[in-house]
């Protein structure tokens, strides 16, 4: 029999109800921007809740959400659309940006600075008072639906001389900065997202705080709330804490064995007692996975 059938599933949420815990006035800022049809720029480190926040606001405003993960090979056609060849000949297919413009949805461009600058230029007439999208391939000039909203995000930690939004792009947006939540909020998020108990959630948050204090001396990037949620879910299913933290924190955060060992030293300082108790249980699966 498959032992995974006994593993608790993450808490279920109703469709259209993305959980989000505010950490400041970001909801108020977003709602005001939406009411004035202004585009929004969200800055913050990886895994701090930017995408979840946009999902939450789309649910709250009752708008469809189109999400695009930006990358170096993203072209203008990937955003606005292209001509395709079908059984009945050539036809036009809208891209996610064009669909959002027509339907009055939110178009969210995640990690916008990863996209080529010649691609992001297409956003300019949508992000100012014109709110239009010229489609050169079809000869159309679409006026954005009144409910259309453009939202972009990026991680400032990745910025360098070659990557970053042009001033002419940045100054079209209402901007807000995100960071990792404080300890109480992060523990509440862990409990809500994974179903883990409050004591374990508190230990994980303390562990994460210790790792974040390691800073750029040892880690390229601080552990995210997302990684903590992954860790909590693995632990809830019965995995030994050291093993869960190895798989969900040490390995994703670094490829360097010395750095991984340093991370695990911090992990053991927070979970050694719990890990020892689990290792004493008569559970072969846990014994095989323990370190």
N, C-alpha and C positions, 0 to 999 in steps of 0.2 A: 504493500500500500504506500502511496506517496505521502510522506510526512508533511509536505507543504500544505496539505488540506487543513491542518490544524493551526497554521500561522495566521494571526489576526490581520485582517485587511486594514488599510488606512481608513480613517473616518470618512464616511460618505457624505457628500454635500449635494443639495439639490442643484439641478442644472441651472445655469444662469445665476449662480450665487458664489462667486469666487471670494474666498475668505481673505480679508485684509485688515490688519490692525494699524490704524493711523499712528504716526509718530510725531506729527506736527500739524501744520495747516494745509497740507498738500491737497486734501480733498476739496477744501474751500477754494484754493487757487485754481484747481482744475475745473471746478464747476463754473467759476466766474469766467475763465478763459473760454469754456465751451459756450456759455451764454453770449459772449461777444464774438464768437466764431474766430478765435485766435488759436494759432498753432502752439504746441507745447513741446519744450525740450526738457528731458529729464536726464540728469547727470548722477552717476553713482557707481560704486564698485560692483563687481560681478556677484550675483546672488543675493543682493540686498533687498530685492522686492520690486524692482522697477516694472518688470513684465506683469507680475501679479497685480500691482497697483493699476496698470492700464486695463487689465481684464476686469478688475473690480469696478472701475469707473465706467467701462462699457456696459456692464450689467446694471450699474446704478442709473445710468442715463438711458438705458433701454436701446442701445445702439449696437448694430452688428460690428464685429471687430475683424479686420484683416491684418495679420501680422506677417512682416517680412523680415527674415534674418539676413542682414546685409553682409556682403563679402566682396572680395577683390574682383570677382568675375561678374558681379551683378551689373546688368546693362539697363539702359533706359527701357528697352523693349520688355525686360523682365517685370518692370513696374507698370508700364502703360499698356502693353499688349503688342501683338504682332499678327501678321497674316500667316495663316496655316493652310495646308493643302489637305482637303478631305475628299470623300467619294464624289461629291458634287462640285468639286473645283476649289478655288481659293476662297477663304472666308477669314474675317477678322475676329480675333479673340481678345477681349479685354484682359489686362493685367489687374493685379489686386488694387493698385492705386486708382485706376480708372473705374473699377467696380465700386470702390468706396465713394468716389466723386459722384457717380451717377445715383447711387442708392442712399446717400446720406449716412454712411458708416464712418467708423474711425479707422484710419490707416496708420498702423504703428510700425515704424522702421526701427528695428532693434540694432544697436551698435552701428549707427549711421556713419561713423567715421571709417568703418571698414569698406564702405562703398567708394567707388571711383568718383572723383570730383565732377567729371563730365556727366555722371549719372545723376548726382544730387542737384545739378543745375535745373533739372526739370521741375523741382519743387518750388522754385522761386515765385513763379506767378500764382501758385496755390497758397503760398505762405504770406502773401501781402494782401492789400485791399482788393486786388483784382479777383482773386479766388477763381482762377480759370486754369484749364489744362489743355493746351494746344496738342492735338494729335496730328502730327505732320503726315503720318502714313495714311490717314483717312481724310485729311483736310478738315477735320472737325476742330472746334474750339469749345470745349465743354465748360459751362458755368457750374461751379460746385453746388450741389444740393445744400440747402440751408443748414442741414444737420451734419454735413461733412466736417470732419476734424482730422487734422494732421498731427501726429505725435511721433517724436523721434527720441532716441536715447543713445547714450554712449558712456563708456567707462573712462573718466579722466586719467586714470592710472596708466592707460595705454597710449596716451598722447605723446607725440614727439614732433620733430620738425617736419616730418613727411606726412603725419596724420593729425587731423584736426579740422574742425569746421571753419570755413572761410568766414571772416567777419560779415560779409554780405549775406551769408546764410544765417549765422547765429542771431543777428539783430532783427530777424523776422519773427523770432519766437519769444513767448513767455517761458522763462526757464526756472527750474527748481532743482535743488541738490538733495540727493538721498544719501544716507549712510546706514550702516548696520544699526538695528534697533538697540535700545538700552537693555540691560539684563532682564528686567521684569517683563518687558514687552517680548523679548526674544524667547523667554521661557514659556510665555503664554502662546506664542506662535507654535513652538514645538509641541506643546500639549494639544493644541487644536488641530495641527496638521498630521501628527503621528499617532496620537492617542497614548503617548508615553505618560508615566506618572510624574507628578510635580517634582519629587525628589530627584529622579533621574534627569528630568529636564533642567533642573537647577545645576546639577553637576556638569552636564554637557555645556551649558552656557558659561560656567566658570572655566571649564577646560578651553572653550573657544576664546574667552578673554585672555587666558594665559598665552595661547598660540598667537593671538593678534598682537600681543606685546612683544613677540619675537620680531615683528616688523620686517623691514626689508633686509635686515642683517642675514636672516636665514631663509625667508620665504619670498618668492616672487610676488605672491599675493596672499592676503589674509584669508582664513577660512570663512566661507560664506554661510549665511543662515540656511541656504539650500542644502549645503553639505551636512549641516547639523540635523536637518530634517531626515536626510537619507540615513544618517547614523542612528537616529532615534527609531526609525522604522525597522532597521535591521535588529536593533536591540530588543524591540518590542516582540519580534518574532522568535526570540529566544537565543539569538546569537550572543556569544561572549563579548563583553564590552571592548576588550583589547582587540579582538578580531574585527569587530564592527568598525572601530576607530581606525584600524589599519587600512581596511578596505575603503572606507568612506572619507577619511581625513588624510592620513599619512601618504597613501599612494597617489590620490588625486593632486595633492598640494606640491609634491616634489618627486623628481626622479633620482635625486641624489641620496645614496644610502646613508650618508652621515646626517643629512637633514631629516630623513625619515626616522632614524634612530633617535634624534633629538625630540622629534614630535612624540614618539612613543614613550620616551622618558616622562614627558609632561602628561601623557595619557595615563600612564601607570600611577602617577602621583595622585590622580583624581579617581581612578577606578580599580586600583590594585585589590582592595578589599572585596569589592563586588565580583571581580574576575575570579578571585580565589574561591569564593563561595560557589560560583557557577561551575568551576572546574571540579569541585568535590561532589557535584551531583552525579548520579549514575545515568549519564546521558552520553552514549558513544559519539553522537553527532557533535555535541559541544566539545568533547575531549579532542576530537579530530581537528576542530576549527580553532582551538585555543592556542595561544602563543606562549 
